[in-house]
Amino acid sequence: MEALLWHVIRWARSQGYTVFDFGGAGQPAENYGPWRFKAKFGGELVELGRFVRVHSSMRMKASVIGYPVLQRIF
């Protein structure tokens, strides 16, 4: 995978492109696999923010409370 991405980056550079967007890297405080993989290529980490659309405030509150509880159980 790394070789393929590196080839794409080199090709894009030879075509005059100056920016390659890897897509999201997760939460800045989280150190997980995709973030570590993308960080190996260097570059600038840009935080564009996140948006959450809440359709049901009661369900959102239940999930905010219930998710950590379920994580501890399982």
N, CA, C and O atoms as CSV, one atom per row, in Angstrom:
chain,resi,resn,atom,element,x,y,z
A,1,MET,N,N,0.818,-1.183,0.000
A,1,MET,CA,C,0.000,0.000,0.000
A,1,MET,C,C,0.864,1.250,0.000
A,1,MET,O,O,0.576,2.212,-0.711
A,2,GLU,N,N,1.921,1.232,0.798
A,2,GLU,CA,C,2.799,2.403,0.859
A,2,GLU,C,C,3.437,2.680,-0.497
A,2,GLU,O,O,3.532,3.834,-0.914
A,3,ALA,N,N,3.872,1.631,-1.185
A,3,ALA,CA,C,4.515,1.819,-2.488
A,3,ALA,C,C,3.533,2.410,-3.498
A,3,ALA,O,O,3.904,3.271,-4.295
A,4,LEU,N,N,2.294,1.953,-3.467
A,4,LEU,CA,C,1.283,2.484,-4.378
A,4,LEU,C,C,1.028,3.966,-4.108
A,4,LEU,O,O,0.994,4.777,-5.033
A,5,LEU,N,N,0.850,4.309,-2.834
A,5,LEU,CA,C,0.626,5.713,-2.499
A,5,LEU,C,C,1.814,6.581,-2.873
A,5,LEU,O,O,1.646,7.689,-3.382
A,6,TRP,N,N,3.014,6.078,-2.620
A,6,TRP,CA,C,4.207,6.850,-2.957
A,6,TRP,C,C,4.287,7.069,-4.468
A,6,TRP,O,O,4.671,8.150,-4.916
A,7,HIS,N,N,3.930,6.063,-5.248
A,7,HIS,CA,C,3.910,6.206,-6.708
A,7,HIS,C,C,2.901,7.276,-7.131
A,7,HIS,O,O,3.201,8.104,-7.991
A,8,VAL,N,N,1.722,7.262,-6.538
A,8,VAL,CA,C,0.689,8.261,-6.854
A,8,VAL,C,C,1.172,9.660,-6.490
A,8,VAL,O,O,0.980,10.601,-7.260
A,9,ILE,N,N,1.791,9.804,-5.334
A,9,ILE,CA,C,2.300,11.109,-4.913
A,9,ILE,C,C,3.382,11.597,-5.876
A,9,ILE,O,O,3.376,12.762,-6.274
A,10,ARG,N,N,4.296,10.729,-6.248
A,10,ARG,CA,C,5.365,11.126,-7.185
A,10,ARG,C,C,4.798,11.494,-8.549
A,10,ARG,O,O,5.229,12.473,-9.159
A,11,TRP,N,N,3.819,10.706,-9.036
A,11,TRP,CA,C,3.199,11.016,-10.324
A,11,TRP,C,C,2.510,12.376,-10.263
A,11,TRP,O,O,2.675,13.200,-11.163
A,12,ALA,N,N,1.738,12.610,-9.201
A,12,ALA,CA,C,1.018,13.878,-9.064
A,12,ALA,C,C,1.993,15.050,-9.019
A,12,ALA,O,O,1.737,16.099,-9.612
A,13,ARG,N,N,3.095,14.872,-8.326
A,13,ARG,CA,C,4.110,15.936,-8.250
A,13,ARG,C,C,4.683,16.219,-9.633
A,13,ARG,O,O,4.904,17.379,-9.983
A,14,SER,N,N,4.925,15.181,-10.419
A,14,SER,CA,C,5.476,15.386,-11.765
A,14,SER,C,C,4.471,16.068,-12.694
A,14,SER,O,O,4.853,16.657,-13.705
A,15,GLN,N,N,3.183,15.983,-12.345
A,15,GLN,CA,C,2.138,16.635,-13.139
A,15,GLN,C,C,1.847,18.056,-12.658
A,15,GLN,O,O,0.979,18.733,-13.207
A,16,GLY,N,N,2.570,18.506,-11.635
A,16,GLY,CA,C,2.414,19.868,-11.147
A,16,GLY,C,C,1.511,20.039,-9.938
A,16,GLY,O,O,1.299,21.162,-9.480
A,17,TYR,N,N,0.978,18.946,-9.418
A,17,TYR,CA,C,0.145,19.050,-8.222
A,17,TYR,C,C,1.022,19.363,-7.012
A,17,TYR,O,O,2.153,18.887,-6.917
A,18,THR,N,N,0.499,20.157,-6.097
A,18,THR,CA,C,1.280,20.520,-4.915
A,18,THR,C,C,0.632,20.056,-3.615
A,18,THR,O,O,1.259,20.129,-2.558
A,19,VAL,N,N,-0.614,19.577,-3.671
A,19,VAL,CA,C,-1.316,19.136,-2.464
A,19,VAL,C,C,-1.890,17.745,-2.699
A,19,VAL,O,O,-2.491,17.476,-3.739
A,20,PHE,N,N,-1.697,16.866,-1.717
A,20,PHE,CA,C,-2.295,15.533,-1.763
A,20,PHE,C,C,-3.127,15.373,-0.500
A,20,PHE,O,O,-2.602,15.479,0.608
A,21,ASP,N,N,-4.409,15.122,-0.658
A,21,ASP,CA,C,-5.302,14.994,0.484
A,21,ASP,C,C,-5.495,13.521,0.814
A,21,ASP,O,O,-6.103,12.777,0.045
A,22,PHE,N,N,-4.975,13.109,1.958
A,22,PHE,CA,C,-5.122,11.731,2.416
A,22,PHE,C,C,-6.514,11.460,2.959
A,22,PHE,O,O,-6.879,10.303,3.170
A,23,GLY,N,N,-7.283,12.485,3.184
A,23,GLY,CA,C,-8.558,12.307,3.867
A,23,GLY,C,C,-8.328,12.439,5.356
A,23,GLY,O,O,-7.242,12.826,5.787
A,24,GLY,N,N,-9.324,12.128,6.134
A,24,GLY,CA,C,-9.256,12.315,7.579
A,24,GLY,C,C,-8.200,11.479,8.255
A,24,GLY,O,O,-7.846,10.393,7.797
A,25,ALA,N,N,-7.702,12.010,9.361
A,25,ALA,CA,C,-6.717,11.290,10.157
A,25,ALA,C,C,-7.245,11.009,11.554
A,25,ALA,O,O,-6.473,10.654,12.445
A,26,GLY,N,N,-8.531,11.158,11.757
A,26,GLY,CA,C,-9.117,10.896,13.063
A,26,GLY,C,C,-8.961,12.066,14.002
A,26,GLY,O,O,-8.547,13.154,13.604
A,27,GLN,N,N,-9.295,11.830,15.240
A,27,GLN,CA,C,-9.167,12.857,16.261
A,27,GLN,C,C,-7.689,13.125,16.523
A,27,GLN,O,O,-6.895,12.185,16.577
A,28,PRO,N,N,-7.303,14.396,16.687
A,28,PRO,CA,C,-5.878,14.701,16.914
A,28,PRO,C,C,-5.292,14.003,18.144
A,28,PRO,O,O,-4.111,13.655,18.141
A,29,ALA,N,N,-6.084,13.793,19.188
A,29,ALA,CA,C,-5.564,13.171,20.409
A,29,ALA,C,C,-5.464,11.651,20.286
A,29,ALA,O,O,-4.805,11.014,21.107
A,30,GLU,N,N,-6.103,11.060,19.278
A,30,GLU,CA,C,-6.090,9.608,19.098
A,30,GLU,C,C,-4.903,9.184,18.251
A,30,GLU,O,O,-4.668,9.741,17.178
A,31,ASN,N,N,-4.165,8.213,18.724
A,31,ASN,CA,C,-3.023,7.705,17.977
A,31,ASN,C,C,-3.380,6.305,17.486
A,31,ASN,O,O,-3.107,5.317,18.168
A,32,TYR,N,N,-3.983,6.220,16.321
A,32,TYR,CA,C,-4.419,4.917,15.812
A,32,TYR,C,C,-3.819,4.661,14.433
A,32,TYR,O,O,-3.211,5.556,13.845
A,33,GLY,N,N,-3.987,3.450,13.916
A,33,GLY,CA,C,-3.311,2.979,12.710
A,33,GLY,C,C,-3.335,3.898,11.503
A,33,GLY,O,O,-2.268,4.258,11.005
A,34,PRO,N,N,-4.512,4.300,11.003
A,34,PRO,CA,C,-4.529,5.168,9.817
A,34,PRO,C,C,-3.781,6.481,10.027
A,34,PRO,O,O,-3.129,6.970,9.104
A,35,TRP,N,N,-3.864,7.056,11.218
A,35,TRP,CA,C,-3.156,8.309,11.489
A,35,TRP,C,C,-1.651,8.089,11.415
A,35,TRP,O,O,-0.932,8.881,10.806
A,36,ARG,N,N,-1.172,7.003,12.040
A,36,ARG,CA,C,0.271,6.714,12.018
A,36,ARG,C,C,0.751,6.471,10.591
A,36,ARG,O,O,1.830,6.927,10.216
A,37,PHE,N,N,-0.047,5.750,9.784
A,37,PHE,CA,C,0.323,5.471,8.404
A,37,PHE,C,C,0.451,6.767,7.606
A,37,PHE,O,O,1.429,6.961,6.883
A,38,LYS,N,N,-0.525,7.643,7.735
A,38,LYS,CA,C,-0.520,8.899,6.977
A,38,LYS,C,C,0.585,9.837,7.457
A,38,LYS,O,O,1.149,10.587,6.661
A,39,ALA,N,N,0.898,9.800,8.757
A,39,ALA,CA,C,1.922,10.683,9.312
A,39,ALA,C,C,3.311,10.352,8.764
A,39,ALA,O,O,4.171,11.230,8.707
A,40,LYS,N,N,3.545,9.091,8.357
A,40,LYS,CA,C,4.856,8.701,7.843
A,40,LYS,C,C,5.250,9.466,6.586
A,40,LYS,O,O,6.435,9.588,6.277
A,41,PHE,N,N,4.264,9.979,5.864
A,41,PHE,CA,C,4.549,10.683,4.621
A,41,PHE,C,C,4.860,12.158,4.846
A,41,PHE,O,O,5.163,12.880,3.897
A,42,GLY,N,N,4.786,12.604,6.089
A,42,GLY,CA,C,5.069,14.006,6.394
A,42,GLY,C,C,3.898,14.888,6.008
A,42,GLY,O,O,2.763,14.423,5.907
A,43,GLY,N,N,4.173,16.125,5.799
A,43,GLY,CA,C,3.121,17.049,5.395
A,43,GLY,C,C,2.520,17.781,6.570
A,43,GLY,O,O,2.975,17.658,7.707
A,44,GLU,N,N,1.499,18.536,6.273
A,44,GLU,CA,C,0.864,19.386,7.267
A,44,GLU,C,C,-0.481,18.790,7.665
A,44,GLU,O,O,-1.297,18.449,6.808
A,45,LEU,N,N,-0.704,18.668,8.958
A,45,LEU,CA,C,-1.982,18.188,9.470
A,45,LEU,C,C,-2.912,19.387,9.604
A,45,LEU,O,O,-2.610,20.338,10.325
A,46,VAL,N,N,-4.028,19.340,8.917
A,46,VAL,CA,C,-4.990,20.435,8.939
A,46,VAL,C,C,-6.262,19.943,9.608
A,46,VAL,O,O,-6.840,18.941,9.189
A,47,GLU,N,N,-6.696,20.640,10.640
A,47,GLU,CA,C,-7.930,20.286,11.336
A,47,GLU,C,C,-9.045,21.178,10.814
A,47,GLU,O,O,-9.073,22.377,11.093
A,48,LEU,N,N,-9.956,20.594,10.061
A,48,LEU,CA,C,-11.045,21.350,9.472
A,48,LEU,C,C,-12.295,21.337,10.339
A,48,LEU,O,O,-13.288,21.983,10.005
A,49,GLY,N,N,-12.256,20.617,11.433
A,49,GLY,CA,C,-13.394,20.558,12.335
A,49,GLY,C,C,-14.310,19.398,12.013
A,49,GLY,O,O,-14.151,18.718,11.000
A,50,ARG,N,N,-15.250,19.190,12.875
A,50,ARG,CA,C,-16.213,18.113,12.707
A,50,ARG,C,C,-17.598,18.648,13.029
A,50,ARG,O,O,-17.767,19.527,13.874
A,51,PHE,N,N,-18.566,18.105,12.346
A,51,PHE,CA,C,-19.944,18.517,12.574
A,51,PHE,C,C,-20.781,17.299,12.919
A,51,PHE,O,O,-20.575,16.218,12.367
A,52,VAL,N,N,-21.717,17.473,13.824
A,52,VAL,CA,C,-22.610,16.392,14.223
A,52,VAL,C,C,-24.034,16.909,14.065
A,52,VAL,O,O,-24.388,17.957,14.606
A,53,ARG,N,N,-24.829,16.181,13.337
A,53,ARG,CA,C,-26.243,16.518,13.161
A,53,ARG,C,C,-27.035,15.613,14.087
A,53,ARG,O,O,-27.023,14.393,13.927
A,54,VAL,N,N,-27.721,16.204,15.050
A,54,VAL,CA,C,-28.496,15.448,16.023
A,54,VAL,C,C,-29.957,15.470,15.593
A,54,VAL,O,O,-30.581,16.530,15.547
A,55,HIS,N,N,-30.496,14.302,15.280
A,55,HIS,CA,C,-31.891,14.193,14.871
A,55,HIS,C,C,-32.814,13.939,16.053
A,55,HIS,O,O,-33.996,14.281,16.010
A,56,SER,N,N,-32.283,13.346,17.095
A,56,SER,CA,C,-33.073,13.066,18.294
A,56,SER,C,C,-32.188,13.313,19.515
A,56,SER,O,O,-31.256,12.555,19.783
A,57,SER,N,N,-32.489,14.375,20.246
A,57,SER,CA,C,-31.637,14.728,21.387
A,57,SER,C,C,-31.679,13.659,22.479
A,57,SER,O,O,-30.678,13.431,23.158
A,58,MET,N,N,-32.828,13.004,22.652
A,58,MET,CA,C,-32.902,11.950,23.671
A,58,MET,C,C,-32.022,10.762,23.297
A,58,MET,O,O,-31.324,10.216,24.151
A,59,ARG,N,N,-32.051,10.361,22.038
A,59,ARG,CA,C,-31.197,9.245,21.604
A,59,ARG,C,C,-29.725,9.623,21.682
A,59,ARG,O,O,-28.887,8.791,22.028
A,60,MET,N,N,-29.410,10.863,21.364
A,60,MET,CA,C,-28.020,11.315,21.444
A,60,MET,C,C,-27.531,11.258,22.885
A,60,MET,O,O,-26.432,10.770,23.152
A,61,LYS,N,N,-28.344,11.757,23.818
A,61,LYS,CA,C,-27.966,11.710,25.231
A,61,LYS,C,C,-27.786,10.271,25.702
A,61,LYS,O,O,-26.843,9.967,26.432
A,62,ALA,N,N,-28.692,9.388,25.284
A,62,ALA,CA,C,-28.595,7.978,25.669
A,62,ALA,C,C,-27.321,7.355,25.116
A,62,ALA,O,O,-26.666,6.569,25.801
A,63,SER,N,N,-26.969,7.696,23.892
A,63,SER,CA,C,-25.758,7.109,23.299
A,63,SER,C,C,-24.494,7.658,23.946
A,63,SER,O,O,-23.525,6.923,24.134
A,64,VAL,N,N,-24.495,8.955,24.292
A,64,VAL,CA,C,-23.327,9.551,24.953
A,64,VAL,C,C,-23.095,8.901,26.316
A,64,VAL,O,O,-21.952,8.698,26.727
A,65,ILE,N,N,-24.182,8.575,27.013
A,65,ILE,CA,C,-24.067,7.915,28.324
A,65,ILE,C,C,-23.822,6.418,28.154
A,65,ILE,O,O,-22.974,5.851,28.843
A,66,GLY,N,N,-24.552,5.775,27.249
A,66,GLY,CA,C,-24.509,4.330,27.112
A,66,GLY,C,C,-23.265,3.775,26.441
A,66,GLY,O,O,-22.819,2.683,26.792
A,67,TYR,N,N,-22.692,4.498,25.486
A,67,TYR,CA,C,-21.539,3.970,24.751
A,67,TYR,C,C,-20.343,3.677,25.667
A,67,TYR,O,O,-19.779,2.586,25.593
A,68,PRO,N,N,-19.945,4.619,26.523
A,68,PRO,CA,C,-18.820,4.287,27.421
A,68,PRO,C,C,-19.118,3.114,28.357
A,68,PRO,O,O,-18.231,2.326,28.685
A,69,VAL,N,N,-20.377,3.011,28.780
A,69,VAL,CA,C,-20.759,1.889,29.652
A,69,VAL,C,C,-20.592,0.573,28.906
A,69,VAL,O,O,-20.022,-0.381,29.435
A,70,LEU,N,N,-21.096,0.526,27.666
A,70,LEU,CA,C,-20.957,-0.692,26.863
A,70,LEU,C,C,-19.497,-1.016,26.554
A,70,LEU,O,O,-19.122,-2.187,26.501
A,71,GLN,N,N,-18.679,0.000,26.352
A,71,GLN,CA,C,-17.249,-0.229,26.114
A,71,GLN,C,C,-16.595,-0.912,27.313
A,71,GLN,O,O,-15.762,-1.803,27.147
A,72,ARG,N,N,-16.977,-0.489,28.526
A,72,ARG,CA,C,-16.406,-1.100,29.727
A,72,ARG,C,C,-16.866,-2.540,29.881
A,72,ARG,O,O,-16.104,-3.393,30.336
A,73,ILE,N,N,-18.119,-2.815,29.500
A,73,ILE,CA,C,-18.650,-4.164,29.627
A,73,ILE,C,C,-18.004,-5.115,28.628
A,73,ILE,O,O,-17.603,-6.224,28.983
A,74,PHE,N,N,-17.905,-4.677,27.383
A,74,PHE,CA,C,-17.364,-5.542,26.335
A,74,PHE,C,C,-15.920,-5.229,26.078
A,74,PHE,O,O,-15.295,-5.859,25.225
